Amino acid sequence: MSGARFTPKQLAAFLTVADVRNFARAGERLNLSPSAVSLLIAELEAGVGFRLFDRTTRSVALAPAGREFVVHARTVLRNIELAQAAADDIRNRAAGIVRIAAPLVIATTMLPVAMKTYGQSHPKVVIRIRDTAVDDLVDMVANADVDLAIGPDQVVGDDVTRMSLFKSPWVLWCAPEHDFAKRARITWGDLRKQPLVAAGRDYERNVSLMHTGAADDERIAPRDVVDNITTALGIAAAGLALTLAPAYVGLLARPLGLVMRRIVEPEVMREVCLYHSSIRAVSPAAEGFRQHLVDSLKGKDKLGMQGRRAGV
């Protein structure tokens, strides 16, 4: 501290002597010799410019200025202790704020679970979710709007690092009374002329690419594209159309009564990635939560695997 006229060690000696009114007993508490305590008090008095104690051969008492100063000294020392504890928490990834962006499905299903489990061991870490469009994830990391982002595979520049977490197959979601609900597998050819509703532009980027060059009557195109996956799932649940989405949307789809069916020949995969800045240091709190996400999600398409174990 530039210009400081005393040190935490001097303040600790002053407060200890003020409590016990004896240099020898203060030294025992501080694991110092009485002369070392006396030197610290002398240095503090020189720094503040007034006498702190009235001393006799038999007693030590706070001087009038010392009585006024003791309250402030306790406050300063307490704040130093709090600052040290905060620094320890930050260094140990035990405290801080983490801002993470994710599209609706992941922000609704995966992140709250990850937040809960991480919070059990890191209660001082505050995690704030920014639910956003897939196309905005990388830009939010690059512009420092968030510390981390998790979502579908996107193109990144040199300023953003991308790590693959898991892959999830694109599957068909349909109402239980639909004929496809009785079949174990669906081919892309089966979807021709079926009413399909897609969410966002994921279909064009991830699915229709499998049919590039196909004749117009062989291509599979949705009859409608809505902004949110929940809307597409609701339409499918009402039996008005089928919808295509990655298997990990199951936590949203199954409560609506939708049935999941795999699409093969070929099976198209969706890759989910974790993003962070390549040019700015990630805070200890964000690094801790990033590692937690890697440990809990990497290589695990949990919702998709649940569906496969169920035979869908």
C-alpha positions, 0 to 999 in steps of 0.5 A: 500500500503506497503511503501506508504508515503501518502494517497488518503485523503492527496492527495485530500487535497493537490490538493484542496488547490492547486486549490483554494489557500486557506485552509478555502475554501478547507475545505469547499469543503472537508467538513473539518475544515481549521485546519484538511486540514492544518494537512493533508498537513503537514502530506503529506509534512512530507511523501514526504520530501519537502514543497508543499506550500509557505504560508503567512498570506494573500496567499497560493501558490504552492512551486516549488516542489509543482508545480512539484508534483501536476501533479503526484498527480492528476494522482495518485488520478485519477488512484485511482478513476478509480480503485475504480470505477472498483472495484465497477463495478466488485462487482456489476457484471457490468464489466469483461470478461465471457468465455462460451463454447457451441456447434454450435447450441446454440453458433449460436442461443441462446447465441448471443440473451442472450448476446445482452439482457444482454449487454443492462444493463451490457455494460462493461461485455465482453462475449466470446463464445467458440464454441466446441464439446459437449464432451468437454464442461465439461472438459473445465469447469473443466480445467478452460478454460471457466467460464461457459458452456451450452449444452446437458446433460453430466456426471460431476464429483465432480469438476463441477456443472450441472444445468438443464435449459430446455428439448427439444424433439428429432424431425424429420426434412424433406424437405417440399415435403417429405410425412412425411411433410404432417403428424402431428406426426411420430412414431419411427416405421415410420422411419424404412428403411428411409434414415437418417443422424445424426449429431455427436454421439447424435443419438447413445447416446440419441435416439438409447437407446430407442431401445436397445434389439430390433431385427436388422430389427426393430432398427433405425440407420442412414445411415450416421453420419456427424460432424456438425448439419448444414451439416445434415440439408443441406442434409435433405433440399436437400431431400437426407435424413431425420435428427433427432435433438432436436427441438431447432435447429429450428433457423437453420433448418427453414431458410433452408425450413425444416419442423419439425415433432414430433416423438412419441411412445415414445417422447425422450427428450434432456436436456440442462444444464448449467455447472460451476466449483464446486471448483473455485469461479465464477467471479462476471461477470460470476455469473451475466451472469449465472443468466441471462441465468437461468432467460431467459432459465430455463424451456423454450424450446422456439424453440420447443414450437414455433414449437408446437404452429405451430401445428408440 
